[in-house]
Amino acid sequence: MPQKKIVTWSMFILFLSLAIVYSLAYIAKSEVFAPTKNTPASILTSFEDAEDTQIPVVDIGNTPESATQLSGVISWNISDLSTGLLSSWSNANALDDSLASTESVPLLSGTTQFFGLLDIFDILGFQAEYTLQDSQGNYLAKLGSQTTDFVRTVQQLWGNVYTMATESEILQNQLFGDKVSFINMPVFKDKIVIMVIEIDGEQRLIQVDATKYHNNKDYLKSLFIY
């Protein structure tokens, strides 16, 4: 008889425990799936409100130090990158232009192309097709086949032009060409000798240091007369 009571009570406790477990499970399930305020409609409303809300603009002056430093690093990197690319691109183009220009210019013996502007051209206001220079400080500019009218301009600037037009006078002065015109201006007196030589239908402006002019005559002639 006592064993039967024990079995009965054990079964009762087991069924009671199962009932409690199922009750708790039902309550928990009801809370999980119960509707809340964040229903699909309310969630959609929240997104719509978010779209209408303007993003605040951060004032750089009030930006925290760490954010300011980060912004500075980003800007510095982007600026340096763009500057480096532009600089590399500019240098490459300048080199290409320089090489192309040098290849198209017929160089005389011992000369290189000069990319600057001689004072005489700045004063007279005309340009050369190209200018060459040598190691002795001489400049040789090609003016082209068209006659350049520089006499009047020189005279207006209180200078004068002396022209040798005969072969005998040119040879007597150990020069060359069909015509030689000396440009004499006060600003260049005793400093440089400037002469325009017409040879084979072209004009060449030659600028020589005044102290080297007489000694350079044969050398200059050798550049043009082979």
Order of alpha helices (4+ residues) and beta strands (2+ residues): alpha-alpha-alpha-beta-alpha-beta-beta-alpha-beta-alpha-beta-beta-beta-alpha
